[in-house]
Amino acid sequence: MTARVPLRPLPRILRAREEGQNPDRIERENLARRHQADRDRLRVRAESRLLMLAMCFFAAFLTVGMRMASLAASEPEEPVIASRGSALLGLRADITDRNGRVLATNLNIHSLYSHPYLVVDPEAAALGLSEIFPDLSAEAALEDLTSESNFVWLRDNLSPEQEQAVHDLGEPGLLFGDREMRLYPNGALAAHILGGARFGREDVDFAEIIGVAGVEAEHDAFLRDPANNGAPLRLSLDLTIQAAVEEVLAGGMEMMQAQGASAVLMDIDTGEIIAMASLPDFDPNARPLPAEGVRPEETPIFNRAVQGVYELGSVFKLFTVAQALDIGLVNPSTMINTERPYIVTRERINDFHYYGPEQSVHDVIVHSSNIGTARIAAMIGPERMQGFLRDLGLADALPLEMVEAGSARPLWPNPWREISTATVAYGHGIAVTPVHLAAAYATVLGGGTRVTPTLIAQDTPPAPGPRVVSEEVSAVMRGMLADVVTEGTATMAQEAGYPVGGKTGTADIVLADGSGYAEDRNRTTFASVFPALDPQYVLITTLEEPWVEIAGNVERTAGYTAVPVGTAIIRRVGPLLGLRPEIEPVAGTRLSSASN
Amino acid sequence: MTEIAHGTVIVQSGEAVLPRWWRTVDRVTIGCVLALFSIGILLGFASSPPLALENGQPPFLYVTRQAIFGAMALFVMFAVSMMRPVLVRRLSTIGFAAALAALILLPVLGTDHGTGAVRWFSLGVADVQPSEMMKPVFVVVIAWLMAASTEVAGPPGKTISLMLTVLIVGLLAIQPDFGQSALILFAWCVIYFVAGAPMLIVIGVGAAILGAGAVAYSNSEHFARRIDGFLNPDLDPTSQLARAGEAIRNGGVFGAGPGEGSVIWHLSDAHTDFIISVAAEEYGLVLVLVIIGLFATIALRAFFRLMRERDPFIRLAGAGLASLLALQAFINLGVAVRLLPAKGMTLPFVSYGGSSLIATGLTVGMLLCLTRVRPQGEIRDYLVGRGRG
């Protein structure tokens, strides 16, 4: 046997030495045998290792081959006709106004695609298509129709006229797929509220519709839920009133040469938004894409009423005075020091008009005295003031049913310094959206319980929210706002044809870079309730950079800009809301000193 | 008479060189190589015109070049396969010294062709990639060292070979060329494995490779980007990998037909690293499986022939060369089907590329030489036993 050759064959060597032979030969021979034995052992081991290697490589090549086969056998990812009946099914529910009139619905149309291998005459077809679709060049169409892939999308949706024209080409390689298109039959009406929709996942015979903004996005899941059985989403809007508000607001914006405008008409008890407009607007059937390099608030898709977080000015005085009355710090006839200037930590607070060294609380509101409001705020103190604003919902993002609402958080002074208490009292240094303001006005003036804004029609009146101010304070504030219209800063509102209570606000526009306030560029607001003493509706009208020339003077304050526009809206929608006119229109405009 | 007693194959003294070569060489492997080379030319007709046109050359320039390089490679292959193993070993040792010198000089004299990796010597007419030439001669030298270490009182071949390996892997890694360094490292491991490495060490080396991969991943952006691209399941549809996969899918079983493929217009490496996707798109799964089968045949035949080999050097060198070839093919194919991370590696004989082609010819030539039928003393096994106690 060759195995286990001894390291040195000592017995043999010893024997050889005894016999006088050369032991080296024996050693050499032993070495050769050991070598041979090693080699044999190694070879046996190498044999199995080579077999293992061979198997490894075989397995590796087999894996690659199988992977190739599974790839080759898998379907190309382009959609194919056979995929009908996939998961992409179901209708998107309609959206209606509170009376069931359609705001958004679906239209059956067709998409256009092609199997290039079926195309008989690609040149003629390409030429024909380029005539039907002006934005499609004949070269591009020809490239598509002669492409080597077996499926080409040509158009997402066709109008019926285009579809007929494509039919008339008589090209068998041009095929139509079923589509549903989201249609907003009223065009730009309530565009910001509805938002818009786009196609999601596409199949040959169906394309998902996905809401991209507004209630379409917020209620996307509801609208797509087949379990609703096509039940429409009923909004709180009234189509007629919405149209009237938009029309009057657009006219007012033009007359006041404003850069933008918004109006919010809210039911004072339920918080339902009856109409809400933001101008400029857009057509949700062709929602514009956000443009590069343009700030979002400069595009038409920006909703000023819901997304616009603005300093709104003197309209906030209502809250300061209401709180002071509610706590019992003052009563309407309490005299407040309005000597000018009022200096708070080296900051100087001034009034637009000087009405003497002392005014009653009532007159502070009617004449819109910054000094008087700031002094009342000093009595309230910052903690109580912040708590009150929080109770009014002015600290949190709007609970409104639109995707945009969640991102519009009010901006509060940070840090809150002593001067902040004074400025916030008359609406500076704090920024909220017009809808925030509408809800807070509804809360204070509608009986004192918290009102939550909503865009969904409420079949039963919602339970009253937590009490914020007492019934009595609410009534007193209504009276004061009515007096603002009859003798104060909003006298133009007497033209409404209805008794109106309201408060004006004129605020300098904050520069886009946040460095300060613009000169001669105001945002004017008229926050109104009507009918004045038993209000049913809140209307917030806001204009951006309005100006109007009256008797040779350029006027920019709310009394000359937002008030007449708001008044025109009330005048127009009052009858539509079924309100009975209570005062006779006075002939001629009684001009009085208007201020912020 | 002695000859007959030692081997089953009769070696007639004075037999002419060519008839003896034809009788003893692995003719099936030669057939496989010729088939692969023909497929490479065939695919070159489809895959290289876009590149040629882009470079303002006649459309089939690269096919012509590939044919010329191919002829040179086949010449090298046949010439080497006729040598005696000892001559192969000696020439390889000289070649190894030259290649090592070239690798060391590369950072000084080499060019990167704008790829960020200094891998080539620009020789005017053609570029030479020393790392390609290094692989086969490296395998032979390592096998020689390992075989010597199995001799009683032989030199410490395993240690020396490991040191050489580390040196070369280091030189390749600074280019950087992780693909080639992985191949070199793998070749050493295979040879050590066949030479009888203890299983514990085999497992240990496996762990060390994983560790080295982790270090490379965290320290080299070049490397990390490729791995990230592999781990990310969502491919950018315009990336090379996605296009390659799409091409395989488009081809189906029988392919779109010659000249009908579109992948060549989208893949910048269609003629080199992603040649298999061209094959798949135009000729379908059938040709792909043929290519895989040819590589598997070459490798497996070599392993089975080497299992009978008595000489440790020949066994180790042959195993190393066959593994090198098979692994390179496997990596190239595996990348195209996303079994492996993207790694620029040519498909031997099929991909375009002069250095690669000639080096592959050298590799297969050596392999053919080492797997030639030789007297193996098998009769002794029957008479004396096979070394089992």
Interface residues (C-beta under 8 A of the other chain):
Chain A: M1 T2 A3 R4 L31 R34 H35 A37 D38 R39 D40 R41 L42 R43 V44 R45 A46 E47 R49 L50 L51 L53 A54 F57 F58 A60 F61 T63 V64 G65 R67 M68 A69 L71 A72 A73 S74 E75 P76 E77 E148 S149
Chain B: T150 E151 V152 V190 F193 V194 A195 G196 G245 E246 I248 R249 N250 G251 G252 V253 A256 E260 S262 A280 G284 L285 V288 L289 I292 F295 A296 A299 L300 F303 F304 L306 M307 R310 P312 R315 A319 S323 A326 L327 F330 L333 G334 V337 L339 V384 G385 R386 G387 R388 G389
